[in-house]
Amino acid sequence: MKPHLIVFAVLIAIFIAYNFFFRIEDDRTNTVVNILLASILFGYISFMAYSLLKKMKK
């Protein structure tokens, strides 16, 4: 489970770094990139939950 948390921390760091330092000036494109990054984060959370439930079932 520890590698999953490391990857999740890296994804969060990328999300925060993008929003603080690498923002795109166009609001529409910036919103699209934020939505994509957030959906990747939530997808990874669901993957971690699925893998945890799978381990608990064994």
C-alpha positions as CSV (number, residue, x, y, z in Angstrom):
1,M,0.0,0.0,0.0
2,K,3.0,2.3,0.6
3,P,3.8,2.7,-3.2
4,H,0.2,3.7,-3.8
5,L,0.5,6.4,-1.2
6,I,3.7,7.7,-2.7
7,V,2.2,7.9,-6.2
8,F,-0.8,9.6,-4.8
9,A,1.4,12.2,-3.0
10,V,3.2,12.8,-6.3
11,L,-0.1,13.3,-8.1
12,I,-1.2,15.8,-5.4
13,A,2.1,17.6,-5.7
14,I,1.7,17.9,-9.5
15,F,-1.8,19.3,-9.0
16,I,-0.7,21.9,-6.5
17,A,2.4,22.8,-8.5
18,Y,0.3,23.3,-11.6
19,N,-2.1,25.6,-9.9
20,F,0.5,27.7,-8.2
21,F,3.3,27.9,-10.8
22,F,2.2,26.6,-14.3
23,R,-1.3,28.1,-14.8
24,I,-2.4,28.6,-18.3
25,E,-3.6,32.2,-19.0
26,D,-6.7,31.1,-20.9
27,D,-9.4,30.4,-18.4
28,R,-11.2,27.8,-20.4
29,T,-8.1,25.8,-21.0
30,N,-7.0,26.2,-17.4
31,T,-10.4,24.8,-16.3
32,V,-10.1,21.8,-18.6
33,V,-6.6,21.0,-17.3
34,N,-7.8,21.3,-13.7
35,I,-10.7,19.0,-14.4
36,L,-8.4,16.4,-16.0
37,L,-6.0,16.5,-13.1
38,A,-8.8,16.3,-10.6
39,S,-10.4,13.3,-12.4
40,I,-7.0,11.5,-12.5
41,L,-6.7,12.1,-8.7
42,F,-10.2,10.8,-8.0
43,G,-9.7,7.9,-10.3
44,Y,-6.5,6.9,-8.4
45,I,-8.4,7.2,-5.1
46,S,-10.9,4.8,-6.4
47,F,-8.2,2.4,-7.6
48,M,-6.5,2.5,-4.2
49,A,-9.9,1.8,-2.5
50,Y,-10.5,-1.1,-4.9
51,S,-7.1,-2.6,-4.3
52,L,-7.5,-2.2,-0.5
53,L,-10.9,-3.9,-0.6
54,K,-9.4,-6.7,-2.7
55,K,-6.6,-7.2,-0.1
56,M,-9.1,-7.2,2.7
57,K,-11.2,-9.9,1.0
58,K,-8.2,-12.4,1.0
